Amino acid sequence: MSQKTYRVIQWATGTVGTVALKHFIANPVFELVGVYVTNPDKVGKDAGQLTDRPATGVLATDSVDAILALEADCVHFSPLLPDVDTVCALLRSGKNVVSPLGPVYSNDICSGDVEKIEAACREGSASFHGSGIHPGFVGDILPLTLTRLSDRIDCIEVSEIADKQKTPSVYIDFMGFGQTPDELLAKPNCMTGAMHAFAQSIALLVEGLGKTIENLTETHEIATANSDIPYPGGTIRRGTVAGQHWEWTAWADGKPLVVYHLYYRVGDDMEPAWHLGDSRHHIVVHGSPSFEVTLQATKDADGHRPFLGITWTALLGCTTIPQVCDAGPGFVTHIDLGVVQPRGLIR
């Protein structure tokens, strides 16, 4: 049976973008037509060469104008940092955009960006979807789907637990690991204001349950290394930040309704010692009945269980592209997509 194909562009080829690029090359539902890169060493290289795949005939470019001029159905937009103006330019050029960076849902903080995106969607007759993984999906549509198994909801807890000693990430530097606690608290980093990004997912979940957030609170716990901790990206020195626990709580009817935990650490040789176990996403629904769901990778042959956050971030967006392209113009949330039906995965 023939399937409709979608012409796609991969914007950025970092950790997330490389996973997406491999998927586009392998999945027969997609025709890769463009690759945007920021590293001068990648310019002019074939997309296959950037992913250890056979040649595709698609060469990477660092020209925004060249990307805007391409005929394409969708851009998977995954740079390291958000760029709403570029997203809007892509939308105005008539290309649908899917981005793990969001925004994933409109709230008081991001409503201005959503309005800009919606205006660009109207101008280009295109759609935008903020896919995420967390925020987005793990913290909203997944727990909201699980609540269908409930008679009564008292509170929902969502945890992301990642050991970056085993699965290195560029976010270790961006999050301020390896700094002293005083340095971490004094300098802005990628977690500064993170509550407002996660609040989008929290709002989707809370409003999906028919409630409104009355207050949103934040706590931040720091763990320091007991000794020098080597990891694939360097060394966390003794006394510096080796773990961070962020907690965001949404209150409704005077009680905590949704609580997000973000545990990032480099090993376990730290104080306090959390001993959290394998990297995973974990959802606990407190109520009647109470239950929990764990989302994690299966173990490798050596017994190591990798953290699939980066892989899932890429694939979550890729698998929505057909439905985003087929949707009407506008800002498309996880709720708007309904049940996503991925294409080209059985091959």
Secondary structure, 3 states (H helix, E strand, C coil): CCCCCEEEEEECCCHHHHHHHHHHHHCCCEEEEEEECCCHHHCCCEHHHHCCCCCCCCEEECCHHHHHHCCCCEEEECCCCCCHHHHHHHHHCCCEEEECCCCCCCCCCCHHHHHHHHHHHHHHCCEEEECCCCCCCCCCHHHHHHHHHCCEEEEEEEEEEEECCCCCCCHHHHCCCCCCHHHHHHCCCCCCCHHHHHHHHHHHHHHHCCCCCCEEEEEEEEEEECCCEEECCEEECCCCEEEEEEEEEEEECCEEEEEEEEEEECCCCEECCCCCCCCEEEEEEEEECCEEEEECCCCCCCCCCCCCHHHHHHHHHHCCHHHHHHCCCEEECHHHHCCCCCCCCCC
